[in-house]
Amino acid sequence: MGMTYGGPSYEVYSYEKGIMTIDVLTPADKKLIWRGSTSRRLSSSSTPEKSKKAINEVVAEIFSHYPPGKKK
């Protein structure tokens, strides 16, 4: 919020946000053993190639924290 002569002024920005969650389950009983997620700002003007690249980056980012307790 900024101040201008005559009172405060506001700027409003709007964007879409996407959230990806990946669950790792045990094969036998499908119990959740790990969940990773992240969120990103989405671009409505993205090409299919850019979207695919962004999805691959998000998946890599999420799995960089797997397995739990892994040192970077």
N, C-alpha and C positions, 0 to 999 in steps of 0.2 A: 504494500500500500504506500503510495506517495502522497505528499501534500502539495496542493496547488492553490493558487489564489481562489478563494471561495469555498474551499473544503477539500476533503480527501478525494483522490482519484483511484480507480481500481482497474487492473488489467486481468482478464480472465482467459485462461488457456484451456482448451479441451483436447483430450487425446484418448485413444483406446489402449487398454492394457490387456495383455495376454498372459495367462498363467499356465505353465506346464508342470504336471506332477507325474512322477514315475514311481510305481510301486514294485517292489521285489517280493515275491511270495514263495513260500515253500511249495515244492511240487506236489507233495502228498496231500496235505490238508489245506492248502491255499492260505496259510496264515501269513500275515504281513511281517516281514523281517526287516524291511528298510523302505523308507520313503524319502524321495528327493524332489524338490520343486524350486522353481524360480519364476520370476515375472519379468516381462519386458514391455516396453512401449511398442505398439503396432503401427505399421505404416499402411495406410489404405492404398497407396500408390505403388506398392511393391510388386515386382514381377514374380512369376513362378520360380525363376532361378534364384532370386534374392530371398524369397520365402523359404526355399529348400535349404539354402546356405544358413539362414538364420535359425531354422529348426535344428540343423546339424550342430551348430554352435551351442544352442541351448542344451541339447542332449549331452554333448561333451562336457559342458559346464556342470550339469547336474551329476553326471557320473564321475566327475573329478573328486567328488566327496564320498565315493564308494570304493571299497568297503568302509564301514564305520570305523573310525579311529585311524584311518590311513594317513600317514605322514606325507606331506607334499614335498 
